[in-house]
Amino acid sequence: MVSLKFWKKKEKDIDFGTKNIPPMPDLPKMIGDTNTENMKAKMDLVLTQIQSLNVRYETLNERLQRIEQMIQEIYRIAKA
Protein backbone atom coordinates (compact mmCIF):
# COMPACT_ATOMS: atom_id res chain seq x y z
CA MET A 1 0.00 0.00 0.00
CA VAL A 2 1.29 3.44 -0.95
CA SER A 3 1.43 6.07 1.75
CA LEU A 4 0.79 9.70 0.82
CA LYS A 5 2.07 11.35 3.97
CA PHE A 6 3.38 14.37 2.07
CA TRP A 7 -0.22 15.43 1.36
CA LYS A 8 -1.17 15.56 4.98
CA LYS A 9 -0.17 18.48 7.15
CA LYS A 10 -0.08 18.51 10.87
CA GLU A 11 -2.66 20.68 12.60
CA LYS A 12 0.13 22.84 13.97
CA ASP A 13 1.36 23.66 10.46
CA ILE A 14 -2.03 24.75 9.11
CA ASP A 15 -2.41 28.54 9.25
CA PHE A 16 -5.78 29.92 8.29
CA GLY A 17 -4.67 33.51 8.65
CA THR A 18 -6.89 34.24 11.63
CA LYS A 19 -4.25 36.51 13.10
CA ASN A 20 -4.50 38.96 10.19
CA ILE A 21 -8.30 39.36 10.23
CA PRO A 22 -9.40 42.66 11.80
CA PRO A 23 -12.15 42.45 14.42
CA MET A 24 -15.70 42.95 13.19
CA PRO A 25 -17.10 46.44 13.71
CA ASP A 26 -19.88 46.82 16.20
CA LEU A 27 -23.28 46.59 14.53
CA PRO A 28 -25.77 49.31 15.44
CA LYS A 29 -28.15 48.07 18.07
CA MET A 30 -31.85 48.32 17.39
CA ILE A 31 -33.62 50.63 19.77
CA GLY A 32 -36.97 49.35 20.98
CA ASP A 33 -38.89 52.28 19.47
CA THR A 34 -37.45 51.89 15.97
CA ASN A 35 -38.07 48.17 16.07
CA THR A 36 -41.72 48.65 17.00
CA GLU A 37 -42.08 51.41 14.38
CA ASN A 38 -40.72 49.04 11.74
CA MET A 39 -43.12 46.35 12.89
CA LYS A 40 -46.05 48.79 12.76
CA ALA A 41 -45.07 49.84 9.24
CA LYS A 42 -44.90 46.20 8.14
CA MET A 43 -48.27 45.46 9.73
CA ASP A 44 -49.79 48.49 7.96
CA LEU A 45 -48.39 47.19 4.68
CA VAL A 46 -49.87 43.74 5.29
CA LEU A 47 -53.23 45.29 6.21
CA THR A 48 -53.23 47.35 3.01
CA GLN A 49 -52.43 44.24 0.96
CA ILE A 50 -55.24 42.30 2.62
CA GLN A 51 -57.70 45.13 1.94
CA SER A 52 -56.58 45.22 -1.69
CA LEU A 53 -57.12 41.47 -1.98
CA ASN A 54 -60.58 41.86 -0.42
CA VAL A 55 -61.55 44.49 -3.01
CA ARG A 56 -60.28 42.26 -5.83
CA TYR A 57 -62.24 39.32 -4.41
CA GLU A 58 -65.45 41.35 -4.27
CA THR A 59 -64.95 42.57 -7.85
CA LEU A 60 -64.35 39.04 -9.12
CA ASN A 61 -67.36 37.78 -7.19
CA GLU A 62 -69.62 40.43 -8.78
CA ARG A 63 -68.32 39.60 -12.25
CA LEU A 64 -68.92 35.90 -11.63
CA GLN A 65 -72.50 36.59 -10.55
CA ARG A 66 -73.10 38.61 -13.74
CA ILE A 67 -71.66 35.78 -15.85
CA GLU A 68 -73.92 33.26 -14.07
CA GLN A 69 -76.96 35.47 -14.79
CA MET A 70 -76.01 35.76 -18.47
CA ILE A 71 -75.60 31.98 -18.73
CA GLN A 72 -79.03 31.46 -17.16
CA GLU A 73 -80.56 33.91 -19.65
CA ILE A 74 -78.83 32.20 -22.56
CA TYR A 75 -80.08 28.83 -21.29
CA ARG A 76 -83.67 30.15 -21.03
CA ILE A 77 -83.51 31.59 -24.56
CA ALA A 78 -82.06 28.35 -25.95
CA LYS A 79 -84.69 26.28 -24.14
CA ALA A 80 -87.61 28.35 -25.49
N, C-alpha and C positions, 0 to 999 in steps of 0.2 A: 504494500500500500504506500502511495506517495504522500508525503507530508508537505503541506503548504504553509509552513510556519512563517514565512516571510510576508504573507498577506495579513497576518494577524498582528495587531499592535496591542501592547499592554495598556491597561486603563490609565496608567500614569502618563504614558506618552501622548495620549489623545488630548489635544487642546482645541476646545471649541471657541476660543476667543472671548470668553465671558468676561475677561478682565478689561477688555477694550470697549465694552458696551456702556454708554453713559446711562445713568439712572433715568427712569421714565419721569416726565414732568408730572406734577400734581394735576389731576383732572379737576375742573371746577365742580364744586359740590352743588347739588340741586337744593335750593331753598324750598321749604315746604310750600310757600305761597305760589312760587312759579310752577311747581309740580302740580298743584291743584288747579291753577289757571290753565295749564296745558290739558289736564284731564277734562276740565269743563269745556274747553274749546273742542276737544275731540268728541265729547258727548253731544255738543251742539251740532257738530258735523254729522254724527250718526243720526240724530233726531231729524235733521233736515233731509238726509237721504231716505229715511223711513217715510217721512211725509211725502216726498217726491214719488216713492214707490206706491204709496197709497193712492195718490192722484192718478198715476198711470193705471193702477188696477181698476179704479172706478171708471176711467175712460174706456178701458178695454171691455169692462163688464157692460157698459151702456151700448157699445158698438155690437157686442155679441147679442144682446137682447134685440137690437134693431135687425140684425141678420136673421135671428130666429123668427121674428115677426114677418120679414119678407119671405122666408122659406114657407111659413104657414100660408101666406097669401098666395104664393105660387102654387102650392099644393092644392088649395081650394079652387083656384082657377083651372088647374089641370084636371081636377076631379069633376068639375061641372061640365 
